[in-house]
Amino acid sequence: MEQLINFIIRPSRAVYDPENDLLDQEFMLKGKWYKRKDLEVVNNQGYVLQCSHYMPMIWPEGIALPCVIYCHGNSGSRVDASEAAIILLPSNVTVFALDFSGSGLSGGEYVTLGWKEKDDLRAVIDFLRADENISSIGLWGRSMGAVSCLMYGAEDPSIAGMVLDSPFSNLVDLMMELVDSYKFRLLKLTVKLAIRYLRRAVLKKANFDIKNLNTIKIAKSCFVPVLIGHAVDDNFIQPHHSDRIFDAYMGEKNIIKFEGDHNSPRPQFYFDSISIFFNNILQTPADELTSTLFDLSPKYFGEVN
Protein backbone atom coordinates (compact mmCIF):
# COMPACT_ATOMS: atom_id res chain seq x y z
CA MET A 1 0.00 0.00 0.00
CA GLU A 2 2.85 2.37 0.82
CA GLN A 3 4.08 1.81 -2.73
CA LEU A 4 0.87 3.27 -4.13
CA ILE A 5 0.97 6.23 -1.74
CA ASN A 6 4.51 6.97 -2.87
CA PHE A 7 3.43 6.70 -6.50
CA ILE A 8 1.03 9.57 -5.93
CA ILE A 9 2.98 11.94 -3.71
CA ARG A 10 6.57 10.71 -3.35
CA PRO A 11 7.82 8.74 -6.34
CA SER A 12 11.52 8.30 -6.95
CA ARG A 13 12.98 11.79 -7.25
CA ALA A 14 15.15 12.53 -10.26
CA VAL A 15 18.76 13.27 -9.32
CA TYR A 16 20.96 14.91 -11.93
CA ASP A 17 23.82 17.32 -12.55
CA PRO A 18 22.72 20.32 -14.66
CA GLU A 19 26.17 20.69 -16.17
CA ASN A 20 26.36 17.08 -17.32
CA ASP A 21 22.75 16.02 -17.88
CA LEU A 22 21.11 19.05 -19.52
CA LEU A 23 21.89 20.26 -23.03
CA ASP A 24 25.08 22.31 -23.10
CA GLN A 25 24.95 25.98 -22.19
CA GLU A 26 25.92 26.63 -25.82
CA PHE A 27 25.17 24.13 -28.59
CA MET A 28 24.55 23.91 -32.33
CA LEU A 29 21.51 22.52 -34.19
CA LYS A 30 21.23 22.55 -37.98
CA GLY A 31 24.08 25.01 -38.33
CA LYS A 32 22.75 27.54 -35.80
CA TRP A 33 23.88 28.27 -32.26
CA TYR A 34 21.57 28.10 -29.25
CA LYS A 35 22.01 28.57 -25.53
CA ARG A 36 20.60 27.34 -22.24
CA LYS A 37 19.76 29.97 -19.67
CA ASP A 38 19.28 28.58 -16.15
CA LEU A 39 17.05 30.52 -13.79
CA GLU A 40 14.77 30.25 -10.78
CA VAL A 41 11.05 30.98 -10.43
CA VAL A 42 9.21 31.06 -7.09
CA ASN A 43 5.75 29.47 -6.94
CA ASN A 44 2.75 30.52 -4.87
CA GLN A 45 3.87 28.34 -1.95
CA GLY A 46 7.29 29.97 -1.82
CA TYR A 47 9.15 27.01 -3.29
CA VAL A 48 12.01 27.77 -5.68
CA LEU A 49 11.59 26.08 -9.06
CA GLN A 50 14.76 25.27 -10.97
CA CYS A 51 14.28 26.12 -14.64
CA SER A 52 16.08 26.31 -17.98
CA HIS A 53 15.14 28.36 -21.05
CA TYR A 54 16.51 27.22 -24.41
CA MET A 55 16.74 29.98 -26.99
CA PRO A 56 18.78 31.26 -29.97
CA MET A 57 22.26 32.47 -29.13
CA ILE A 58 21.47 35.64 -31.08
CA TRP A 59 17.86 36.74 -30.65
CA PRO A 60 16.26 38.01 -33.91
CA GLU A 61 16.23 41.79 -33.65
CA GLY A 62 12.78 43.24 -32.98
CA ILE A 63 11.04 39.84 -33.14
CA ALA A 64 9.20 38.17 -30.27
CA LEU A 65 9.45 34.38 -30.40
CA PRO A 66 6.92 31.79 -29.17
CA CYS A 67 7.73 29.49 -26.29
CA VAL A 68 6.71 25.92 -25.46
CA ILE A 69 6.87 24.92 -21.80
CA TYR A 70 7.76 21.26 -21.31
CA CYS A 71 6.20 19.55 -18.27
CA HIS A 72 7.77 16.32 -17.06
CA GLY A 73 6.25 13.18 -15.54
CA ASN A 74 5.99 12.27 -11.86
CA SER A 75 9.55 10.90 -11.56
CA GLY A 76 11.00 13.25 -14.16
CA SER A 77 12.79 16.56 -14.33
CA ARG A 78 13.73 19.33 -16.76
CA VAL A 79 16.30 16.91 -18.20
CA ASP A 80 13.35 15.32 -20.07
CA ALA A 81 12.83 18.51 -22.07
CA SER A 82 15.97 17.98 -24.16
CA GLU A 83 14.04 16.21 -26.93
CA ALA A 84 11.51 19.06 -27.08
CA ALA A 85 14.33 21.60 -27.42
CA ILE A 86 16.00 19.64 -30.23
CA ILE A 87 12.69 19.33 -32.08
CA LEU A 88 11.41 22.89 -31.72
CA LEU A 89 14.41 25.23 -31.60
CA PRO A 90 15.21 24.92 -35.35
CA SER A 91 11.75 26.33 -36.12
CA ASN A 92 12.36 29.42 -33.94
CA VAL A 93 10.33 28.16 -30.98
CA THR A 94 12.04 28.62 -27.62
CA VAL A 95 11.62 25.87 -25.03
CA PHE A 96 11.22 26.39 -21.29
CA ALA A 97 11.83 23.50 -18.89
CA LEU A 98 11.22 23.31 -15.15
CA ASP A 99 11.46 20.93 -12.25
CA PHE A 100 8.01 20.94 -10.67
CA SER A 101 7.91 21.52 -6.90
CA GLY A 102 8.73 18.24 -5.17
CA SER A 103 10.63 17.08 -8.25
CA GLY A 104 14.24 17.17 -9.38
CA LEU A 105 16.23 20.04 -7.85
CA SER A 106 13.23 22.25 -7.01
CA GLY A 107 11.97 22.85 -3.49
CA GLY A 108 9.05 20.95 -1.99
CA GLU A 109 8.56 17.49 -0.50
CA TYR A 110 5.62 16.02 -2.41
CA VAL A 111 4.21 15.87 -5.93
CA THR A 112 0.45 15.96 -6.54
CA LEU A 113 0.09 14.53 -10.07
CA GLY A 114 -1.05 17.84 -11.51
CA TRP A 115 -3.17 19.32 -8.73
CA LYS A 116 -0.56 21.78 -7.43
CA GLU A 117 1.79 21.49 -10.40
CA LYS A 118 -0.64 23.64 -12.38
CA ASP A 119 0.25 26.46 -9.98
CA ASP A 120 3.95 25.95 -10.74
CA LEU A 121 2.99 26.27 -14.39
CA ARG A 122 1.13 29.49 -13.66
CA ALA A 123 4.21 30.97 -11.98
CA VAL A 124 6.34 30.13 -15.02
CA ILE A 125 3.78 31.55 -17.46
CA ASP A 126 3.53 34.77 -15.45
CA PHE A 127 7.32 35.02 -15.66
CA LEU A 128 7.33 34.48 -19.44
CA ARG A 129 4.50 36.91 -20.08
CA ALA A 130 6.50 39.63 -18.38
CA ASP A 131 9.16 39.15 -21.07
CA GLU A 132 8.42 41.27 -24.15
CA ASN A 133 10.56 38.92 -26.26
CA ILE A 134 8.05 36.07 -25.83
CA SER A 135 4.94 35.99 -28.01
CA SER A 136 2.52 33.05 -27.83
CA ILE A 137 2.88 30.17 -25.35
CA GLY A 138 2.27 26.46 -25.87
CA LEU A 139 2.38 23.55 -23.43
CA TRP A 140 3.80 20.05 -23.87
CA GLY A 141 3.39 17.57 -21.03
CA ARG A 142 3.93 13.88 -20.43
CA SER A 143 2.00 11.79 -17.89
CA MET A 144 1.70 14.00 -14.76
CA GLY A 145 2.94 16.91 -16.86
CA ALA A 146 0.15 16.34 -19.38
CA VAL A 147 -2.45 16.50 -16.61
CA SER A 148 -0.83 19.69 -15.29
CA CYS A 149 -1.10 21.25 -18.76
CA LEU A 150 -4.76 20.28 -19.13
CA MET A 151 -5.68 21.63 -15.70
CA TYR A 152 -3.95 24.93 -16.40
CA GLY A 153 -5.24 25.20 -19.97
CA ALA A 154 -8.83 24.98 -18.77
CA GLU A 155 -8.20 28.13 -16.70
CA ASP A 156 -6.27 30.08 -19.34
CA PRO A 157 -7.81 30.04 -22.84
CA SER A 158 -5.01 32.31 -24.13
CA ILE A 159 -2.66 29.30 -24.27
CA ALA A 160 -2.03 28.70 -27.99
CA GLY A 161 -2.08 24.91 -27.90
CA MET A 162 -1.17 21.82 -25.89
CA VAL A 163 0.42 18.43 -26.49
CA LEU A 164 -0.75 15.88 -23.93
CA ASP A 165 1.26 12.65 -23.88
CA SER A 166 -0.31 9.77 -21.89
CA PRO A 167 -2.54 11.73 -19.47
CA PHE A 168 -4.85 9.95 -17.03
CA SER A 169 -8.56 10.67 -17.12
CA ASN A 170 -9.44 10.17 -13.46
CA LEU A 171 -6.96 9.61 -10.64
CA VAL A 172 -9.30 7.42 -8.59
CA ASP A 173 -9.96 5.20 -11.60
CA LEU A 174 -6.21 4.97 -12.21
CA MET A 175 -5.64 4.08 -8.57
CA MET A 176 -8.27 1.36 -8.74
CA GLU A 177 -6.60 -0.10 -11.82
CA LEU A 178 -3.20 -0.05 -10.12
CA VAL A 179 -4.53 -1.42 -6.82
CA ASP A 180 -6.24 -4.20 -8.71
CA SER A 181 -2.96 -4.99 -10.44
CA TYR A 182 -1.33 -5.45 -7.01
CA LYS A 183 -4.34 -6.99 -5.23
CA PHE A 184 -2.32 -10.00 -4.10
CA ARG A 185 -0.44 -7.62 -1.77
CA LEU A 186 -3.54 -6.19 -0.13
CA LEU A 187 -4.48 -9.30 1.86
CA LYS A 188 -8.11 -8.90 2.99
CA LEU A 189 -8.52 -5.30 1.96
CA THR A 190 -10.95 -4.71 -0.89
CA VAL A 191 -10.06 -2.31 -3.67
CA LYS A 192 -12.55 0.28 -2.44
CA LEU A 193 -11.20 0.15 1.09
CA ALA A 194 -7.71 0.51 -0.28
CA ILE A 195 -8.72 3.62 -2.22
CA ARG A 196 -10.36 5.07 0.88
CA TYR A 197 -7.13 4.54 2.80
CA LEU A 198 -5.10 6.07 -0.02
CA ARG A 199 -7.36 9.11 -0.11
CA ARG A 200 -6.95 9.77 3.62
CA ALA A 201 -3.20 9.21 3.55
CA VAL A 202 -2.63 11.54 0.59
CA LEU A 203 -4.90 14.24 2.04
CA LYS A 204 -2.99 14.14 5.33
CA LYS A 205 0.49 14.20 3.84
CA ALA A 206 0.14 16.32 0.71
CA ASN A 207 -3.08 18.26 1.38
CA PHE A 208 -5.01 17.38 -1.76
CA ASP A 209 -7.96 15.11 -2.45
CA ILE A 210 -7.37 12.48 -5.14
CA LYS A 211 -11.11 12.53 -5.94
CA ASN A 212 -10.75 16.06 -7.29
CA LEU A 213 -8.33 14.99 -10.03
CA ASN A 214 -10.89 14.24 -12.72
CA THR A 215 -9.54 15.42 -16.06
CA ILE A 216 -12.63 14.29 -17.97
CA LYS A 217 -14.59 16.97 -16.15
CA ILE A 218 -11.82 19.48 -16.88
CA ALA A 219 -11.73 18.51 -20.57
CA LYS A 220 -15.40 19.44 -20.89
CA SER A 221 -14.52 23.07 -20.15
CA CYS A 222 -11.27 23.38 -22.10
CA PHE A 223 -11.12 24.98 -25.56
CA VAL A 224 -7.36 25.24 -26.17
CA PRO A 225 -6.34 23.32 -29.35
CA VAL A 226 -4.91 19.96 -28.27
CA LEU A 227 -2.91 17.07 -29.67
CA ILE A 228 -3.13 13.92 -27.52
CA GLY A 229 -0.67 11.05 -27.83
CA HIS A 230 -0.66 7.62 -26.21
CA ALA A 231 1.30 4.37 -26.60
CA VAL A 232 -0.93 1.40 -27.41
CA ASP A 233 0.86 -0.95 -24.99
CA ASP A 234 0.92 1.43 -22.04
CA ASN A 235 -0.13 -0.76 -19.10
CA PHE A 236 0.60 1.92 -16.50
CA ILE A 237 -1.79 4.60 -17.75
CA GLN A 238 -3.84 2.61 -20.22
CA PRO A 239 -4.81 4.14 -23.60
CA HIS A 240 -8.50 4.35 -22.69
CA HIS A 241 -7.64 7.27 -20.39
CA SER A 242 -6.64 9.39 -23.40
CA ASP A 243 -9.68 8.16 -25.32
CA ARG A 244 -11.99 9.39 -22.57
CA ILE A 245 -10.31 12.78 -22.43
CA PHE A 246 -10.47 13.08 -26.22
CA ASP A 247 -14.19 12.22 -26.28
CA ALA A 248 -14.96 14.80 -23.58
CA TYR A 249 -12.70 17.56 -24.89
CA MET A 250 -14.57 20.63 -26.14
CA GLY A 251 -11.87 22.38 -28.15
CA GLU A 252 -10.15 21.58 -31.45
CA LYS A 253 -8.56 18.17 -30.95
CA ASN A 254 -6.61 15.31 -32.48
CA ILE A 255 -5.30 12.03 -31.07
CA ILE A 256 -2.38 9.87 -32.17
CA LYS A 257 -1.66 6.30 -31.09
CA PHE A 258 1.75 4.71 -31.55
CA GLU A 259 3.67 1.55 -30.66
CA GLY A 260 5.35 1.32 -27.26
CA ASP A 261 4.58 1.58 -23.56
CA HIS A 262 4.49 4.33 -20.95
CA ASN A 263 8.23 4.94 -20.94
CA SER A 264 9.09 4.04 -24.53
CA PRO A 265 10.96 6.52 -26.74
CA ARG A 266 8.38 8.18 -28.98
CA PRO A 267 8.46 7.48 -32.75
CA GLN A 268 9.67 10.01 -35.30
CA PHE A 269 6.24 10.46 -36.94
CA TYR A 270 4.85 11.52 -33.55
CA PHE A 271 7.58 14.14 -33.13
CA ASP A 272 6.90 15.33 -36.69
CA SER A 273 3.21 15.72 -35.84
CA ILE A 274 4.08 17.72 -32.72
CA SER A 275 6.39 19.99 -34.70
CA ILE A 276 3.73 20.66 -37.33
CA PHE A 277 1.09 21.23 -34.64
CA PHE A 278 3.15 23.85 -32.81
CA ASN A 279 4.24 25.57 -36.01
CA ASN A 280 0.60 25.95 -36.99
CA ILE A 281 -0.73 27.24 -33.70
CA LEU A 282 2.23 29.31 -32.52
CA GLN A 283 2.61 31.30 -35.77
CA THR A 284 6.36 30.79 -35.91
CA PRO A 285 8.48 33.19 -38.00
CA ALA A 286 8.03 32.24 -41.66
CA ASP A 287 11.71 32.12 -42.60
CA GLU A 288 12.28 29.03 -40.46
CA LEU A 289 9.26 26.94 -41.47
CA THR A 290 11.17 25.03 -44.13
CA SER A 291 13.26 23.24 -41.48
CA THR A 292 10.79 22.29 -38.80
CA LEU A 293 11.24 18.51 -38.68
CA PHE A 294 14.21 17.22 -36.73
CA ASP A 295 15.21 13.56 -36.65
CA LEU A 296 15.61 12.05 -33.19
CA SER A 297 17.33 8.76 -32.58
CA PRO A 298 15.24 6.74 -30.07
CA LYS A 299 18.38 5.60 -28.25
CA TYR A 300 19.35 9.24 -27.53
CA PHE A 301 16.90 9.59 -24.66
CA GLY A 302 16.20 7.44 -21.64
CA GLU A 303 12.91 6.53 -19.98
CA VAL A 304 10.39 9.13 -18.86
CA ASN A 305 8.00 8.32 -16.02
C-alpha positions as CSV (number, residue, x, y, z in Angstrom):
1,M,0.0,0.0,0.0
2,E,2.8,2.4,0.8
3,Q,4.1,1.8,-2.7
4,L,0.9,3.3,-4.1
5,I,1.0,6.2,-1.7
6,N,4.5,7.0,-2.9
7,F,3.4,6.7,-6.5
8,I,1.0,9.6,-5.9
9,I,3.0,11.9,-3.7
10,R,6.6,10.7,-3.3
11,P,7.8,8.7,-6.3
12,S,11.5,8.3,-7.0
13,R,13.0,11.8,-7.2
14,A,15.2,12.5,-10.3
15,V,18.8,13.3,-9.3
16,Y,21.0,14.9,-11.9
17,D,23.8,17.3,-12.6
18,P,22.7,20.3,-14.7
19,E,26.2,20.7,-16.2
20,N,26.4,17.1,-17.3
21,D,22.7,16.0,-17.9
22,L,21.1,19.1,-19.5
23,L,21.9,20.3,-23.0
24,D,25.1,22.3,-23.1
25,Q,24.9,26.0,-22.2
26,E,25.9,26.6,-25.8
27,F,25.2,24.1,-28.6
28,M,24.5,23.9,-32.3
29,L,21.5,22.5,-34.2
30,K,21.2,22.5,-38.0
31,G,24.1,25.0,-38.3
32,K,22.8,27.5,-35.8
33,W,23.9,28.3,-32.3
34,Y,21.6,28.1,-29.3
35,K,22.0,28.6,-25.5
36,R,20.6,27.3,-22.2
37,K,19.8,30.0,-19.7
38,D,19.3,28.6,-16.1
39,L,17.0,30.5,-13.8
40,E,14.8,30.2,-10.8
41,V,11.1,31.0,-10.4
42,V,9.2,31.1,-7.1
43,N,5.7,29.5,-6.9
44,N,2.7,30.5,-4.9
45,Q,3.9,28.3,-2.0
46,G,7.3,30.0,-1.8
47,Y,9.1,27.0,-3.3
48,V,12.0,27.8,-5.7
49,L,11.6,26.1,-9.1
50,Q,14.8,25.3,-11.0
51,C,14.3,26.1,-14.6
52,S,16.1,26.3,-18.0
53,H,15.1,28.4,-21.0
54,Y,16.5,27.2,-24.4
55,M,16.7,30.0,-27.0
56,P,18.8,31.3,-30.0
57,M,22.3,32.5,-29.1
58,I,21.5,35.6,-31.1
59,W,17.9,36.7,-30.7
60,P,16.3,38.0,-33.9
61,E,16.2,41.8,-33.6
62,G,12.8,43.2,-33.0
63,I,11.0,39.8,-33.1
64,A,9.2,38.2,-30.3
65,L,9.4,34.4,-30.4
66,P,6.9,31.8,-29.2
67,C,7.7,29.5,-26.3
68,V,6.7,25.9,-25.5
69,I,6.9,24.9,-21.8
70,Y,7.8,21.3,-21.3
71,C,6.2,19.6,-18.3
72,H,7.8,16.3,-17.1
73,G,6.3,13.2,-15.5
74,N,6.0,12.3,-11.9
75,S,9.6,10.9,-11.6
76,G,11.0,13.2,-14.2
77,S,12.8,16.6,-14.3
78,R,13.7,19.3,-16.8
79,V,16.3,16.9,-18.2
80,D,13.4,15.3,-20.1
81,A,12.8,18.5,-22.1
82,S,16.0,18.0,-24.2
83,E,14.0,16.2,-26.9
84,A,11.5,19.1,-27.1
85,A,14.3,21.6,-27.4
86,I,16.0,19.6,-30.2
87,I,12.7,19.3,-32.1
88,L,11.4,22.9,-31.7
89,L,14.4,25.2,-31.6
90,P,15.2,24.9,-35.3
91,S,11.8,26.3,-36.1
92,N,12.4,29.4,-33.9
93,V,10.3,28.2,-31.0
94,T,12.0,28.6,-27.6
95,V,11.6,25.9,-25.0
96,F,11.2,26.4,-21.3
97,A,11.8,23.5,-18.9
98,L,11.2,23.3,-15.1
99,D,11.5,20.9,-12.2
100,F,8.0,20.9,-10.7
101,S,7.9,21.5,-6.9
102,G,8.7,18.2,-5.2
103,S,10.6,17.1,-8.2
104,G,14.2,17.2,-9.4
105,L,16.2,20.0,-7.9
106,S,13.2,22.2,-7.0
107,G,12.0,22.9,-3.5
108,G,9.1,21.0,-2.0
109,E,8.6,17.5,-0.5
110,Y,5.6,16.0,-2.4
111,V,4.2,15.9,-5.9
112,T,0.5,16.0,-6.5
113,L,0.1,14.5,-10.1
114,G,-1.1,17.8,-11.5
115,W,-3.2,19.3,-8.7
116,K,-0.6,21.8,-7.4
117,E,1.8,21.5,-10.4
118,K,-0.6,23.6,-12.4
119,D,0.3,26.5,-10.0
120,D,3.9,25.9,-10.7
121,L,3.0,26.3,-14.4
122,R,1.1,29.5,-13.7
123,A,4.2,31.0,-12.0
124,V,6.3,30.1,-15.0
125,I,3.8,31.6,-17.5
126,D,3.5,34.8,-15.5
127,F,7.3,35.0,-15.7
128,L,7.3,34.5,-19.4
129,R,4.5,36.9,-20.1
130,A,6.5,39.6,-18.4
131,D,9.2,39.1,-21.1
132,E,8.4,41.3,-24.1
133,N,10.6,38.9,-26.3
134,I,8.0,36.1,-25.8
135,S,4.9,36.0,-28.0
136,S,2.5,33.1,-27.8
137,I,2.9,30.2,-25.4
138,G,2.3,26.5,-25.9
139,L,2.4,23.5,-23.4
140,W,3.8,20.0,-23.9
141,G,3.4,17.6,-21.0
142,R,3.9,13.9,-20.4
143,S,2.0,11.8,-17.9
144,M,1.7,14.0,-14.8
145,G,2.9,16.9,-16.9
146,A,0.2,16.3,-19.4
147,V,-2.5,16.5,-16.6
148,S,-0.8,19.7,-15.3
149,C,-1.1,21.3,-18.8
150,L,-4.8,20.3,-19.1
151,M,-5.7,21.6,-15.7
152,Y,-4.0,24.9,-16.4
153,G,-5.2,25.2,-20.0
154,A,-8.8,25.0,-18.8
155,E,-8.2,28.1,-16.7
156,D,-6.3,30.1,-19.3
157,P,-7.8,30.0,-22.8
158,S,-5.0,32.3,-24.1
159,I,-2.7,29.3,-24.3
160,A,-2.0,28.7,-28.0
161,G,-2.1,24.9,-27.9
162,M,-1.2,21.8,-25.9
163,V,0.4,18.4,-26.5
164,L,-0.7,15.9,-23.9
165,D,1.3,12.6,-23.9
166,S,-0.3,9.8,-21.9
167,P,-2.5,11.7,-19.5
168,F,-4.8,9.9,-17.0
169,S,-8.6,10.7,-17.1
170,N,-9.4,10.2,-13.5
171,L,-7.0,9.6,-10.6
172,V,-9.3,7.4,-8.6
173,D,-10.0,5.2,-11.6
174,L,-6.2,5.0,-12.2
175,M,-5.6,4.1,-8.6
176,M,-8.3,1.4,-8.7
177,E,-6.6,-0.1,-11.8
178,L,-3.2,-0.1,-10.1
179,V,-4.5,-1.4,-6.8
180,D,-6.2,-4.2,-8.7
181,S,-3.0,-5.0,-10.4
182,Y,-1.3,-5.5,-7.0
183,K,-4.3,-7.0,-5.2
184,F,-2.3,-10.0,-4.1
185,R,-0.4,-7.6,-1.8
186,L,-3.5,-6.2,-0.1
187,L,-4.5,-9.3,1.9
188,K,-8.1,-8.9,3.0
189,L,-8.5,-5.3,2.0
190,T,-11.0,-4.7,-0.9
191,V,-10.1,-2.3,-3.7
192,K,-12.6,0.3,-2.4
193,L,-11.2,0.2,1.1
194,A,-7.7,0.5,-0.3
195,I,-8.7,3.6,-2.2
196,R,-10.4,5.1,0.9
197,Y,-7.1,4.5,2.8
198,L,-5.1,6.1,0.0
199,R,-7.4,9.1,-0.1
200,R,-6.9,9.8,3.6
201,A,-3.2,9.2,3.6
202,V,-2.6,11.5,0.6
203,L,-4.9,14.2,2.0
204,K,-3.0,14.1,5.3
205,K,0.5,14.2,3.8
206,A,0.1,16.3,0.7
207,N,-3.1,18.3,1.4
208,F,-5.0,17.4,-1.8
209,D,-8.0,15.1,-2.5
210,I,-7.4,12.5,-5.1
211,K,-11.1,12.5,-5.9
212,N,-10.7,16.1,-7.3
213,L,-8.3,15.0,-10.0
214,N,-10.9,14.2,-12.7
215,T,-9.5,15.4,-16.1
216,I,-12.6,14.3,-18.0
217,K,-14.6,17.0,-16.1
218,I,-11.8,19.5,-16.9
219,A,-11.7,18.5,-20.6
220,K,-15.4,19.4,-20.9
221,S,-14.5,23.1,-20.2
222,C,-11.3,23.4,-22.1
223,F,-11.1,25.0,-25.6
224,V,-7.4,25.2,-26.2
225,P,-6.3,23.3,-29.3
226,V,-4.9,20.0,-28.3
227,L,-2.9,17.1,-29.7
228,I,-3.1,13.9,-27.5
229,G,-0.7,11.0,-27.8
230,H,-0.7,7.6,-26.2
231,A,1.3,4.4,-26.6
232,V,-0.9,1.4,-27.4
233,D,0.9,-1.0,-25.0
234,D,0.9,1.4,-22.0
235,N,-0.1,-0.8,-19.1
236,F,0.6,1.9,-16.5
237,I,-1.8,4.6,-17.7
238,Q,-3.8,2.6,-20.2
239,P,-4.8,4.1,-23.6
240,H,-8.5,4.3,-22.7
241,H,-7.6,7.3,-20.4
242,S,-6.6,9.4,-23.4
243,D,-9.7,8.2,-25.3
244,R,-12.0,9.4,-22.6
245,I,-10.3,12.8,-22.4
246,F,-10.5,13.1,-26.2
247,D,-14.2,12.2,-26.3
248,A,-15.0,14.8,-23.6
249,Y,-12.7,17.6,-24.9
250,M,-14.6,20.6,-26.1
251,G,-11.9,22.4,-28.2
252,E,-10.1,21.6,-31.4
253,K,-8.6,18.2,-31.0
254,N,-6.6,15.3,-32.5
255,I,-5.3,12.0,-31.1
256,I,-2.4,9.9,-32.2
257,K,-1.7,6.3,-31.1
258,F,1.8,4.7,-31.5
259,E,3.7,1.6,-30.7
260,G,5.3,1.3,-27.3
261,D,4.6,1.6,-23.6
262,H,4.5,4.3,-20.9
263,N,8.2,4.9,-20.9
264,S,9.1,4.0,-24.5
265,P,11.0,6.5,-26.7
266,R,8.4,8.2,-29.0
267,P,8.5,7.5,-32.7
268,Q,9.7,10.0,-35.3
269,F,6.2,10.5,-36.9
270,Y,4.8,11.5,-33.6
271,F,7.6,14.1,-33.1
272,D,6.9,15.3,-36.7
273,S,3.2,15.7,-35.8
274,I,4.1,17.7,-32.7
275,S,6.4,20.0,-34.7
276,I,3.7,20.7,-37.3
277,F,1.1,21.2,-34.6
278,F,3.1,23.8,-32.8
279,N,4.2,25.6,-36.0
280,N,0.6,26.0,-37.0
281,I,-0.7,27.2,-33.7
282,L,2.2,29.3,-32.5
283,Q,2.6,31.3,-35.8
284,T,6.4,30.8,-35.9
285,P,8.5,33.2,-38.0
286,A,8.0,32.2,-41.7
287,D,11.7,32.1,-42.6
288,E,12.3,29.0,-40.5
289,L,9.3,26.9,-41.5
290,T,11.2,25.0,-44.1
291,S,13.3,23.2,-41.5
292,T,10.8,22.3,-38.8
293,L,11.2,18.5,-38.7
294,F,14.2,17.2,-36.7
295,D,15.2,13.6,-36.7
296,L,15.6,12.0,-33.2
297,S,17.3,8.8,-32.6
298,P,15.2,6.7,-30.1
299,K,18.4,5.6,-28.3
300,Y,19.4,9.2,-27.5
301,F,16.9,9.6,-24.7
302,G,16.2,7.4,-21.6
303,E,12.9,6.5,-20.0
304,V,10.4,9.1,-18.9
305,N,8.0,8.3,-16.0
